[in-house]
Amino acid sequence: MSDVDVKIVEIANRLGIADPDWLTRLIALESGFNPLAKNPNSSARGLIQIIDSTAQDVFGFPDSLSLINKYPSFDSQMDNVVYPYLRPYAPFPSKQSLYMAVFFPVARFVAPDTTFDALFEQKRIGGDKWQQRLAEFHAANGDIKTVQDYIDKVEGRAALIVGGGLAALLAIAALAWVILRGGFR
């Protein structure tokens, strides 16, 4: 087991995440395990893509860049960003409860077919500017319409990175190459 795997299992156990692979998949999607990852379309940074308002409200930092600069390594972010951010939402009995804690916390326990449009409207997320916030959400996450869409995105990306998925993808590519070259002889 690599040092990254050990740290993920440790944090998952501390947070009551039913399956540590869920945390692995989430980090794989959000940052590709790069603690310095930056979303080009928002202020989101780090392993779980903390945005400026979260850096301010949860961590007391002026912005996400300051937070990530304080904790630039994988281990330091796991201990000082990922764990403290997720702790108030623990435990995590399902993938959805974990994935939504990072992506859209009010959707942790709604029906998976719930749309984000409905949540913005029902909860008035963003207050009087909820429609503007919804438009910003769509601009940043155009292909994600429902809670299940995000779950599928996390699960789909993870299949290529963890659990032998990359090896399977390479095997399929090799087989396709053999077939294109004239098959087996």
Secondary structure, 3 states (H helix, E strand, C coil): CCHHHHHHHHHHHHHCECCHHHHHHHHHHHHCCCCCCECCCCCCECCCCECHHHHHHCCCCCCHHHHHHHCCCHHHHHHHHHHHHHHHHCCECCHHHHHHHHHCHHHCCCCCCCEHHHHHHHHCCCHHHHHHHHHHHHHHCCCCCEHHHHHHHHHHHHHHHCCCHHHHHHHHHHHHHHHHCCCCC
